[in-house]
Amino acid sequence: MTSTTRSVLPPGLPRDLAVYLGAVLLTLLVGLGLVLLSGADPRTALDALTDGMFDSAYGFGSALNAAAVLALIGAGFTIARRAGLVNVGGEGQLALGGIAAAAVGTTLPATTPPALAVTLVLVAGFLAGGAWAGLAAALVVWRRTSEVITTLLLNFVGLGLVTLVVHEEGLLRQPVTSAETLPQSAPLVAPARLPLLGTPGSPATIAVLLAVVAAVVTAIVLRRTVTGTRLAAVGLSEPAAARLGLPVARLRFGALSVAGGLAGLAGAGLVATVPFVLAEHFTSGYGFAGLVVGLLARGSLTAVVGIALAFGLLASGGINLQLAAGVPASSVQIVQSVLTILVAAAVVLRGTGGAR
């Protein structure tokens, strides 16, 4: 029985599970400590967390929308990773997707058919995110720079561009009518807004369906097509793939660009959801959280969807935790940051163990 079990389980799986479980347990301990320091009752905090996750149609719908964003970014990360690339630029690509979506969605005629308007907004986001990642991909392929460095630095440029376009009236800022006018874009025209799924009391939009479709299509392409096999070959060994006659440069460029496109699509979805405007900090760290989703999933698109949903539920529960239990918002952010750091450390430990 033991030998059979060992032959079925992937090598190193027990160690991986132990490392990731340890990261989660440490995060829970940090969260418990912060709850106690805030003066909240642990039982009340736990009830507030679970209520925010499951007891409200609005909260659960919000969690689904957040999960959709994370799943799109995680799916893109998985594509790039299959080609041996690490895309840490999801935040910047998300930002560019949001800018493009706002530029299109605020200028379309109000009489545009909804199906066409929504399609144009989403396509604009995908193309903008893909083009932004393409800048890093070009440097990687033809200048041999590190994609980790280039995509990371482009995050800050992308976020800076969001600040620029929402503060300049000549760009995307809404008309200033008084001193109280917020620095944000005008609302998207009604036909360009994502339709709701139709669940009573839920804000969940068709972005949820888009994320599921993207994950399914990505899984099929990576596992069942020639393109997926070629990407895997490039990821395993560039020199060997080149000797086999594979278009290594084109595959790597395409993988990173598509990853950016999916992040840009997620950014477009954010802007086309309530409150339907482009504003500073609209990315809310989704790009970095999506990176964690991709790292945890380890190439499994099923895991991408599941982990994204778990993160979305955690975010929704965290909001209710602040409101019902009086736990400061900074505490929730600290817990999420600790989880991100520990997951990254777990990946490093796993890689070190495998190297030995």
N, C-alpha and C positions, 0 to 999 in steps of 0.2 A: 504493500500500500504506500509506503513511504517513497520507494523508488518511483512508483507511478506518479505520485503527486509531484515529485521533483521534476519529472520529465515534462509534465504538463505546464507547470508554472514557469513564466519567463525567468531567466537568470537574474538574480538580484532583486526580484520583486519583494520578498519579505523585508529586505533591508530598506528598500525604497518606502514601503508602507510604514515601517517603523520611524524613518526619518520624517516623513510628512506628518504622521500622527503626532510625533513629538512637537513639530512646529505648531500644529493646531492646538495641542494641549497647552503649550507655553503661551500662545495668544489668548486662550481662554483664561489662564491665570492672570495675565496682564489686565484683561478686561474686568475680571472680578476685583482685582486690586483697585482699579480706577473707579468702579462702582462704589466700593467701600469708602474710598477717599472722598467721593462726591457727597457722601452721607445718605445715599439711597439704600433702600432695603434690597438685598440680592434677590429675594423671591419676587418682589414687586417688579424689579428690573427684568427678571426672566419672563414674567407674565407679559410685560409690555413688549418685550422682544418678539415673543411668539404671536401675540395679538397683531403686531404690525406686519408679521409675515403672512399669516393665514386667515385671520378673522375678519378682514375687511376686503371687499371686492376692489375698492379703490387702491388699497395698499398692495394687494396681490397683482393688480394690473400694472401698477407702477414698477413692481419688481420684474414683471415680464418685459416691460419696455427697457429697463436697465439691462436685463439679461440679453436682450436682442443686440444691444450695442456691444456688449462684451463678447458675445458669441461671434459676431462679425469680425471683430478685431482678432479674436483667438483663432478663427478659421484662417484669416490672412497670415497670422504668425505661423501657423502650421504649414501653409504652402511655402513660405519663405524658408522655414526650417528644413523642409524636405530637400531643398536645394543647397543646404549647408549654410544658410544665411540666418542671422538673428536680427529681426526687425524690432527695434526698440523705439521706432518713430511714430507709433500709433497716435500719440497725442497731437503731434504736428499735422499728421495726415488727416486726423479727425477735424482739426481746426480748418484746414484748407477745404475739406468737404463741406463744412458748415458755411464758409464764406461763399463758395460757389452756389450752394443751395439757396442762400439768402439773396445773392445777386440775381438768380433766375426767378426765384419765387416772389420777389417783390416787384419785379418788372413785367411779369406776364399780365396780359389783359384779364380782367375779372370774368370775361366771357369764355375763357379757355376751358375746354372740356376737362373735367377732373382727372380722367385717366391719362390724358396727354400731359397735363400740368404736373401731376405727381411723378410721372415717368421722367419728364425733363429735369425736375429737381433732383431726383435720385441719380440719374445718369450724370448730371453735372457734378454731384458730389463724388461719384465713383471716379470720373475722369480727373478731377482736381486732386483727389488723394493719390491716384495712380501716378499723375505727373509729378507730384511732390516727392513720392518715393522713388520715381524714376531719376530724379536728380542724384539721389544717393546711389541708386543702382548703376548709373553711368560712371560715377567715380569708382565704384567697386570693380566693375567689369573692365574698364579701360585704364584706370589709374591705380588699381590694386590697393585702394584705401580700405580702411576697416568700416564695414557697414554699421557696426555698433556705434562708432564715433560719429559718423556722418548723420545717421538717422537720429541719434540722440541730440546733436546740435541743431538739426533742422526743427526739432520740437520747439525750441525757444524762438526761432525765427517765425514759425507758424503761429504761435501764440501771440507774438508781437504784432503780426499782421492783423489778427483779430482785433487787438486793441486799436490799431491804426484805423481800420475801416469803420469801426463803430464810433470813433470820435471825430472823424472828418466828415463834414456835411457834404462835401463833394464826392464822397465815396458811398458808404452804405448807411450813415447815420440818419435817423428819422428827422424830419423837419423840426427845428428848435422853435417852439412856440412860447416857452417860458423858461425861467431858471430851473424849474423842476423837471424839464424834459430829460429823460434818461439817455445816457450814451449807448444806444442800441439801434438796431435796424428797425425799419417799419415792419409791421406784421406781414407775413406772407399772405398773398391773396387767397381767398377761401378755396378755390379749386386746387391749390398747390399743397394743401395740408393733408397729412396722412389720414386716411379713413380709420375709424375705430373698428375693432373686431366685432362689436355689437353686443358684448356681454354687459348686462345691466349693471350700472354703477362703476364700470371699469374703464380706466383710461387707456387700456392696451390697444395698440394700433397694429396695422398690417406689417409694421417693422418686425413683429414677432414671427410672422409667416416668412418674411424675407430672410430672416436669420436662419430659420430651420431649412429653407430651401438652399441657402448658400452652404450650410453645413453638409447637407445631403449631396449636393452637386460636387463640392470639394472632396468629399470622401470617395465618391465614384471616380472622379478624375485621378485622384492620387493612387487609388488601389486597383482600378479596373481598366485604365487606359495606358496607351504607349507613352503619353506625356508624363503621367505619374511615374512610370518606370524610369524614364529618362531623368526626371528630376531626382529620383532616388539615387541613380547612378552618379549624377553630378555631386550630390550631397555626400556620398560615400568616398568618392575620389575624383577630383577634377582631372588630374593627369590621365587616369585610366579612362575616364569618359571621353576625353579629347582623343586619345589613341583609338577609341572605338568609332570615332567619326561623329560624335554627338556635338551639336551646336552649343557648347558650354556657355559662351557669353550670352547668347540669346535666351537660353533657359534661365540663367541666373537673373538677367535683367527682367525677364517676364515675371518670374516668381516674386521678386521684391516689388515690382510695380503693381501686380495684382493684389498683393498683400496691402499695399497702400490704398489701392482702389476700394477694397472692402472696408478699410478704416474710414475712408472718405465717405463711403455709402452710409456708414454708421453716423458720421457727422451730419450728413444731410437729413437722416432720420431724426436726429436730435432737434435740428432747427425746424423741421416740419411737424413737430409735436408741440403741444402746449408748453410755453405761451406763444409759439410760432414766430419767434424773433431770434436774431443773432445778437448775443450780448457777450461781454467779457466773462471769462471763466465758464462759458457754457460747456466746455469739455469736461469739467469737474473731475479730472484725473482718470477718466475712463480709459484713455490710451495706455496708461501704466497698469491699470487694473486688468485690461485685456491682455497685456504682456504676461501677467501672472497666470491668467487663465490658460494661455497657450503653453507656458512652461509646465504647469501642473498636468495638462492633458497629455503631454508626451506623444503627440502625433495622432491621438485618437479624437476623431470629430464627435463621437458620442460623448466622450469625456468633456470636450469643449462646451457642448450644450449643457450638460449636467452641472459642470462647475460654474458656468456663467449664470445659470439659474440660482445656484446656491449663493453666489455673490450678490445677485440682484435681490434675493430674499433678505440677505444680511443687511443690505443698504436700506431696504424698506423697513425692516425691523428696527434698524438704528434710528431712523427718524421718529418712530413711535416711542422708542426708548428715551429720546430727548424730551418728547412732549408729555408722556405719561409718568415717567419715573424721575424726571428732572435731572437726568444725566447730561452733563454739558456736551455740546456738539464736538468740542475738541477731543473728548474722551473717545468718541466713536471713530474719529479720524486717526487718533493714535493707535487704536486697536487695528484698524485697516492697514496702517503703515507698518506696524509690527508684523502683521501677517505677511505683507509683501516682502519685508526684509528676511523673515525666517524662511519663506518659500524659496527666495533667491539663494539663501545660504544652503538650503536643503539640496537644491540643484547642483551647487558647487560641490557639496560633500558627495553626492551621488556620482558626479563625474570623476572626482578624485578616487573614490572607491573602485570605479570601473577601470581607471588607468592602472591601478595596481594589479 
